[in-house]
Amino acid sequence: MNSPNFLSVVITTYNRGDALLAVFEGLARQTDRKFQVVIADDGSTVDQQRKIFESPVARHLQAIHVWHPDVGFTASRIRNRGVAASSAPYIVFLDGDCVPEVDFIARHKALAQAGCVVNGSRVLLAPELTDAVLSGHECVVGRSPCYWVVTRMSGRASKLSGVLRLPDGAFRIRHNFSWKGIRSCNMGVWRCDFESVNGFDESFVGWGHEDADFVLRLHHQGVRRKNGFCGTEVYHLWHPEAARVHESLNAQTVRDRAKTNITQPLLGYAQKRINDDAVITRLG
């Protein structure tokens, strides 16, 4: 292992200010406070941005807000812009509707390993529990195993991995590329590895599989996938499924690339950006 002392959390969001505030609350309760917060905003409205700017927790976290105009689902581009605004040697990607457990930062640091990308796990919350979290009536981080057993038995959560912790070890390493479980909503990667494959491919538009493409190209570069299950848990707030009109096309692109040794994207992190429309605001 080669644990980073300091890391950057790049949080992707779009018009879900209430969910993002719940994520901030989870980050504010971390046992390890040596981290930076960068909000990668994929074009939220002024009203939604106001929720972020006026949040005392966001200011306490001294978050950096990176925004660009809404031109559709462009998660790859805004993640790349978020990384560009970050400063740590290790990057953790987190979605703005995924609330981190209190040891999220500590566990990502513990599992960080040279030449590996850590694929974290998530617990799906039911609509009822999601509403309770967003309204401030219920907190899901720092809870006891008993709370989660009852919550799971009542059908308000998909599994119990939020309270289970497995040690690090060789069993976490996956040597072959697989689509299963790749989620950039909770993923840790060394900046040097991110830059070696030129980040996410911005030619992917619409929902789907830009994260699988990223991990595939890392795999071709020799970076191994490491499972963060029962270690780096987040609680995924319920929402209706996004439109998936581009999913099949994106999936086919990954299938085609899996037959090659490609490591570089068509439109990557380091491309020159003429008349860049990203707006960066420092909070706190």
Secondary structure, DSSP 4 states (H G I P E B T S, - for coil): ----SSEEEEEEESS-HHHHHHHHHHHHT-S---EEEEEEESS--HHHHHHHHT-HHHHHTT-EEEE----S--HHHHHHHHHHH---SEEEEEETTEEEPTTHHHHHHHH--TTEEEE-EEEEBPHHHHHHHHTTS---SS--HHHHHHHHHTTSBS-STTS--PPPSGGGEE-S---TT--TTEEEEEHHHHHHTTSS-TT--SSS-HHHHHHHHHHHTTPEEEE-TTTSEEEE---PPPP-TTHHHHHHHHHHHHTS---S-SS-TTS--TT---EEEE--
